[in-house]
Amino acid sequence: MRTVRLVNLTPHELNIYDSEGKVILSIPPPKDIPIPRVSIKSEVVGKINVYGVEVPIRKVMYSDDENLPPPEEGTIYVVSTFVTLALRDKGIERRDLLSPDTNVDSVV
């Protein structure tokens, strides 16, 4: 197993949990690195009729990613899902990016 530096580029504290739901690692958002952001726009590209109701079909478009640092050997950046979607939408593959798969506010 290789050791990497994990950089949280989200606006929230990143908590990593073990299989029992216990926080085993917390990484705060950066204070000295800008958070990558994308803008989302959508436009109506068609309409369908659903049981007599006209429903618009929208195409979602993402702006260029802003503030995304270049790849750095041995570093993995955690970014928002919107950043990864914007890159994928543009055909850009960054193997140094991860996005959270769940958002846990509390455990009951």
CNS distance restraints for C-alpha pairs under 8 A (distance, minus, plus):
assign (resid   3 and name CA) (resid  74 and name CA) 7.52 0.50 0.50
assign (resid   4 and name CA) (resid  74 and name CA) 5.01 0.50 0.50
assign (resid   4 and name CA) (resid  75 and name CA) 5.59 0.50 0.50
assign (resid   4 and name CA) (resid  76 and name CA) 6.86 0.50 0.50
assign (resid   5 and name CA) (resid  74 and name CA) 6.19 0.50 0.50
assign (resid   5 and name CA) (resid  75 and name CA) 4.71 0.50 0.50
assign (resid   5 and name CA) (resid  76 and name CA) 6.19 0.50 0.50
assign (resid   6 and name CA) (resid  75 and name CA) 5.98 0.50 0.50
assign (resid   6 and name CA) (resid  76 and name CA) 5.01 0.50 0.50
assign (resid   6 and name CA) (resid  77 and name CA) 5.95 0.50 0.50
assign (resid   6 and name CA) (resid  78 and name CA) 7.18 0.50 0.50
assign (resid   7 and name CA) (resid  27 and name CA) 7.82 0.50 0.50
assign (resid   7 and name CA) (resid  30 and name CA) 7.94 0.50 0.50
assign (resid   7 and name CA) (resid  75 and name CA) 7.19 0.50 0.50
assign (resid   7 and name CA) (resid  76 and name CA) 6.24 0.50 0.50
assign (resid   7 and name CA) (resid  77 and name CA) 4.82 0.50 0.50
assign (resid   7 and name CA) (resid  78 and name CA) 6.08 0.50 0.50
assign (resid   8 and name CA) (resid  13 and name CA) 7.75 0.50 0.50
assign (resid   8 and name CA) (resid  14 and name CA) 6.65 0.50 0.50
assign (resid   8 and name CA) (resid  27 and name CA) 6.41 0.50 0.50
assign (resid   8 and name CA) (resid  28 and name CA) 6.77 0.50 0.50
assign (resid   8 and name CA) (resid  29 and name CA) 5.51 0.50 0.50
assign (resid   8 and name CA) (resid  30 and name CA) 6.70 0.50 0.50
assign (resid   8 and name CA) (resid  77 and name CA) 6.09 0.50 0.50
assign (resid   8 and name CA) (resid  78 and name CA) 4.94 0.50 0.50
assign (resid   8 and name CA) (resid  79 and name CA) 6.89 0.50 0.50
assign (resid   9 and name CA) (resid  29 and name CA) 6.14 0.50 0.50
assign (resid   9 and name CA) (resid  30 and name CA) 6.61 0.50 0.50
assign (resid   9 and name CA) (resid  33 and name CA) 7.82 0.50 0.50
assign (resid   9 and name CA) (resid  34 and name CA) 7.75 0.50 0.50
assign (resid   9 and name CA) (resid  35 and name CA) 5.31 0.50 0.50
assign (resid   9 and name CA) (resid  36 and name CA) 6.76 0.50 0.50
assign (resid   9 and name CA) (resid  77 and name CA) 6.41 0.50 0.50
assign (resid   9 and name CA) (resid  78 and name CA) 5.49 0.50 0.50
assign (resid   9 and name CA) (resid  79 and name CA) 5.11 0.50 0.50
assign (resid   9 and name CA) (resid  80 and name CA) 7.69 0.50 0.50
assign (resid  10 and name CA) (resid  14 and name CA) 7.84 0.50 0.50
assign (resid  10 and name CA) (resid  29 and name CA) 5.98 0.50 0.50
assign (resid  10 and name CA) (resid  35 and name CA) 6.11 0.50 0.50
assign (resid  10 and name CA) (resid  36 and name CA) 7.66 0.50 0.50
assign (resid  10 and name CA) (resid  78 and name CA) 6.84 0.50 0.50
assign (resid  10 and name CA) (resid  79 and name CA) 5.45 0.50 0.50
assign (resid  10 and name CA) (resid  80 and name CA) 6.02 0.50 0.50
assign (resid  11 and name CA) (resid  29 and name CA) 5.58 0.50 0.50
assign (resid  11 and name CA) (resid  35 and name CA) 6.80 0.50 0.50
assign (resid  12 and name CA) (resid  28 and name CA) 6.82 0.50 0.50
assign (resid  12 and name CA) (resid  29 and name CA) 5.75 0.50 0.50
assign (resid  13 and name CA) (resid  26 and name CA) 6.68 0.50 0.50
assign (resid  13 and name CA) (resid  27 and name CA) 5.73 0.50 0.50
assign (resid  13 and name CA) (resid  28 and name CA) 4.32 0.50 0.50
assign (resid  13 and name CA) (resid  29 and name CA) 5.58 0.50 0.50
assign (resid  14 and name CA) (resid  26 and name CA) 5.54 0.50 0.50
assign (resid  14 and name CA) (resid  27 and name CA) 5.01 0.50 0.50
assign (resid  14 and name CA) (resid  28 and name CA) 6.15 0.50 0.50
assign (resid  14 and name CA) (resid  29 and name CA) 7.46 0.50 0.50
assign (resid  15 and name CA) (resid  23 and name CA) 6.21 0.50 0.50
assign (resid  15 and name CA) (resid  24 and name CA) 7.57 0.50 0.50
assign (resid  15 and name CA) (resid  25 and name CA) 5.83 0.50 0.50
assign (resid  15 and name CA) (resid  26 and name CA) 4.49 0.50 0.50
assign (resid  15 and name CA) (resid  27 and name CA) 6.50 0.50 0.50
assign (resid  16 and name CA) (resid  23 and name CA) 5.65 0.50 0.50
assign (resid  16 and name CA) (resid  24 and name CA) 5.82 0.50 0.50
assign (resid  16 and name CA) (resid  25 and name CA) 5.14 0.50 0.50
assign (resid  16 and name CA) (resid  26 and name CA) 6.36 0.50 0.50
assign (resid  17 and name CA) (resid  21 and name CA) 5.34 0.50 0.50
assign (resid  17 and name CA) (resid  22 and name CA) 5.20 0.50 0.50
assign (resid  17 and name CA) (resid  23 and name CA) 4.35 0.50 0.50
assign (resid  17 and name CA) (resid  24 and name CA) 5.46 0.50 0.50
assign (resid  17 and name CA) (resid  25 and name CA) 7.14 0.50 0.50
assign (resid  18 and name CA) (resid  22 and name CA) 5.46 0.50 0.50
assign (resid  18 and name CA) (resid  23 and name CA) 6.47 0.50 0.50
assign (resid  18 and name CA) (resid  24 and name CA) 6.27 0.50 0.50
assign (resid  21 and name CA) (resid 107 and name CA) 7.67 0.50 0.50
assign (resid  30 and name CA) (resid  34 and name CA) 7.52 0.50 0.50
assign (resid  30 and name CA) (resid  35 and name CA) 7.78 0.50 0.50
assign (resid  34 and name CA) (resid  67 and name CA) 5.92 0.50 0.50
assign (resid  35 and name CA) (resid  67 and name CA) 6.30 0.50 0.50
assign (resid  35 and name CA) (resid  68 and name CA) 7.56 0.50 0.50
assign (resid  36 and name CA) (resid  65 and name CA) 6.48 0.50 0.50
assign (resid  36 and name CA) (resid  66 and name CA) 5.21 0.50 0.50
assign (resid  36 and name CA) (resid  67 and name CA) 4.58 0.50 0.50
assign (resid  36 and name CA) (resid  68 and name CA) 5.07 0.50 0.50
assign (resid  36 and name CA) (resid  79 and name CA) 7.14 0.50 0.50
assign (resid  36 and name CA) (resid  83 and name CA) 7.18 0.50 0.50
assign (resid  37 and name CA) (resid  65 and name CA) 5.88 0.50 0.50
assign (resid  37 and name CA) (resid  66 and name CA) 5.34 0.50 0.50
assign (resid  37 and name CA) (resid  67 and name CA) 6.98 0.50 0.50
assign (resid  37 and name CA) (resid  82 and name CA) 7.99 0.50 0.50
assign (resid  37 and name CA) (resid  83 and name CA) 6.54 0.50 0.50
assign (resid  38 and name CA) (resid  62 and name CA) 6.34 0.50 0.50
assign (resid  38 and name CA) (resid  63 and name CA) 5.40 0.50 0.50
assign (resid  38 and name CA) (resid  64 and name CA) 6.25 0.50 0.50
assign (resid  38 and name CA) (resid  65 and name CA) 5.10 0.50 0.50
assign (resid  38 and name CA) (resid  66 and name CA) 6.38 0.50 0.50
assign (resid  38 and name CA) (resid  82 and name CA) 6.92 0.50 0.50
assign (resid  38 and name CA) (resid  83 and name CA) 6.16 0.50 0.50
assign (resid  38 and name CA) (resid  86 and name CA) 7.28 0.50 0.50
assign (resid  39 and name CA) (resid  62 and name CA) 5.67 0.50 0.50
assign (resid  39 and name CA) (resid  63 and name CA) 5.03 0.50 0.50
assign (resid  39 and name CA) (resid  64 and name CA) 7.76 0.50 0.50
assign (resid  40 and name CA) (resid  60 and name CA) 6.86 0.50 0.50
assign (resid  40 and name CA) (resid  61 and name CA) 5.83 0.50 0.50
assign (resid  40 and name CA) (resid  62 and name CA) 4.74 0.50 0.50
assign (resid  40 and name CA) (resid  63 and name CA) 6.41 0.50 0.50
assign (resid  41 and name CA) (resid  60 and name CA) 5.87 0.50 0.50
assign (resid  41 and name CA) (resid  61 and name CA) 5.22 0.50 0.50
assign (resid  41 and name CA) (resid  62 and name CA) 6.35 0.50 0.50
assign (resid  41 and name CA) (resid  63 and name CA) 7.86 0.50 0.50
assign (resid  42 and name CA) (resid  58 and name CA) 6.07 0.50 0.50
assign (resid  42 and name CA) (resid  59 and name CA) 5.33 0.50 0.50
assign (resid  42 and name CA) (resid  60 and name CA) 4.35 0.50 0.50
assign (resid  42 and name CA) (resid  61 and name CA) 5.82 0.50 0.50
assign (resid  43 and name CA) (resid  58 and name CA) 5.29 0.50 0.50
assign (resid  43 and name CA) (resid  59 and name CA) 5.49 0.50 0.50
assign (resid  43 and name CA) (resid  60 and name CA) 6.88 0.50 0.50
assign (resid  44 and name CA) (resid  56 and name CA) 6.20 0.50 0.50
assign (resid  44 and name CA) (resid  57 and name CA) 5.65 0.50 0.50
assign (resid  44 and name CA) (resid  58 and name CA) 4.32 0.50 0.50
assign (resid  44 and name CA) (resid  59 and name CA) 6.38 0.50 0.50
assign (resid  45 and name CA) (resid  56 and name CA) 7.65 0.50 0.50
assign (resid  45 and name CA) (resid  57 and name CA) 5.82 0.50 0.50
assign (resid  45 and name CA) (resid  58 and name CA) 5.56 0.50 0.50
assign (resid  45 and name CA) (resid  59 and name CA) 6.31 0.50 0.50
assign (resid  46 and name CA) (resid  56 and name CA) 5.98 0.50 0.50
assign (resid  46 and name CA) (resid  57 and name CA) 5.08 0.50 0.50
assign (resid  46 and name CA) (resid  58 and name CA) 7.13 0.50 0.50
assign (resid  47 and name CA) (resid  54 and name CA) 6.44 0.50 0.50
assign (resid  47 and name CA) (resid  55 and name CA) 5.49 0.50 0.50
assign (resid  47 and name CA) (resid  56 and name CA) 4.33 0.50 0.50
assign (resid  47 and name CA) (resid  57 and name CA) 5.33 0.50 0.50
assign (resid  48 and name CA) (resid  54 and name CA) 5.75 0.50 0.50
assign (resid  48 and name CA) (resid  55 and name CA) 5.29 0.50 0.50
assign (resid  48 and name CA) (resid  56 and name CA) 6.47 0.50 0.50
assign (resid  48 and name CA) (resid  57 and name CA) 7.24 0.50 0.50
assign (resid  49 and name CA) (resid  53 and name CA) 5.43 0.50 0.50
assign (resid  49 and name CA) (resid  54 and name CA) 4.62 0.50 0.50
assign (resid  49 and name CA) (resid  55 and name CA) 6.10 0.50 0.50
assign (resid  50 and name CA) (resid  54 and name CA) 6.33 0.50 0.50
assign (resid  50 and name CA) (resid  55 and name CA) 6.77 0.50 0.50
assign (resid  61 and name CA) (resid  86 and name CA) 7.86 0.50 0.50
assign (resid  62 and name CA) (resid  86 and name CA) 5.29 0.50 0.50
assign (resid  62 and name CA) (resid  89 and name CA) 7.78 0.50 0.50
assign (resid  63 and name CA) (resid  86 and name CA) 7.18 0.50 0.50
assign (resid  64 and name CA) (resid  86 and name CA) 7.36 0.50 0.50
assign (resid  65 and name CA) (resid  83 and name CA) 6.53 0.50 0.50
assign (resid  65 and name CA) (resid  86 and name CA) 7.19 0.50 0.50
assign (resid  65 and name CA) (resid  87 and name CA) 7.48 0.50 0.50
assign (resid  71 and name CA) (resid  75 and name CA) 7.48 0.50 0.50
assign (resid  71 and name CA) (resid  94 and name CA) 7.90 0.50 0.50
assign (resid  71 and name CA) (resid  96 and name CA) 6.51 0.50 0.50
assign (resid  72 and name CA) (resid  76 and name CA) 7.99 0.50 0.50
assign (resid  75 and name CA) (resid  96 and name CA) 6.84 0.50 0.50
assign (resid  76 and name CA) (resid  96 and name CA) 4.78 0.50 0.50
assign (resid  76 and name CA) (resid  97 and name CA) 5.78 0.50 0.50
assign (resid  76 and name CA) (resid  98 and name CA) 7.15 0.50 0.50
assign (resid  77 and name CA) (resid  96 and name CA) 6.16 0.50 0.50
assign (resid  77 and name CA) (resid  97 and name CA) 4.94 0.50 0.50
assign (resid  77 and name CA) (resid  98 and name CA) 6.21 0.50 0.50
assign (resid  78 and name CA) (resid  97 and name CA) 5.83 0.50 0.50
assign (resid  78 and name CA) (resid  98 and name CA) 4.75 0.50 0.50
assign (resid  78 and name CA) (resid  99 and name CA) 5.30 0.50 0.50
assign (resid  78 and name CA) (resid 100 and name CA) 7.26 0.50 0.50
assign (resid  79 and name CA) (resid  83 and name CA) 6.41 0.50 0.50
assign (resid  79 and name CA) (resid  84 and name CA) 7.23 0.50 0.50
assign (resid  79 and name CA) (resid  97 and name CA) 6.72 0.50 0.50
assign (resid  79 and name CA) (resid  98 and name CA) 6.18 0.50 0.50
assign (resid  79 and name CA) (resid  99 and name CA) 5.15 0.50 0.50
assign (resid  79 and name CA) (resid 100 and name CA) 7.70 0.50 0.50
assign (resid  80 and name CA) (resid  84 and name CA) 6.80 0.50 0.50
assign (resid  80 and name CA) (resid  99 and name CA) 5.46 0.50 0.50
assign (resid  80 and name CA) (resid 100 and name CA) 7.15 0.50 0.50
assign (resid  81 and name CA) (resid  85 and name CA) 6.11 0.50 0.50
assign (resid  81 and name CA) (resid  99 and name CA) 5.31 0.50 0.50
assign (resid  81 and name CA) (resid 100 and name CA) 7.10 0.50 0.50
assign (resid  82 and name CA) (resid  86 and name CA) 6.04 0.50 0.50
assign (resid  83 and name CA) (resid  87 and name CA) 6.34 0.50 0.50
assign (resid  84 and name CA) (resid  88 and name CA) 6.13 0.50 0.50
assign (resid  84 and name CA) (resid  97 and name CA) 7.55 0.50 0.50
assign (resid  84 and name CA) (resid  98 and name CA) 7.78 0.50 0.50
assign (resid  84 and name CA) (resid  99 and name CA) 7.12 0.50 0.50
assign (resid  85 and name CA) (resid  89 and name CA) 5.95 0.50 0.50
assign (resid  86 and name CA) (resid  90 and name CA) 6.43 0.50 0.50
assign (resid  87 and name CA) (resid  91 and name CA) 6.31 0.50 0.50
assign (resid  87 and name CA) (resid  92 and name CA) 5.06 0.50 0.50
assign (resid  87 and name CA) (resid  93 and name CA) 6.93 0.50 0.50
assign (resid  88 and name CA) (resid  92 and name CA) 5.53 0.50 0.50
assign (resid  88 and name CA) (resid  93 and name CA) 6.59 0.50 0.50
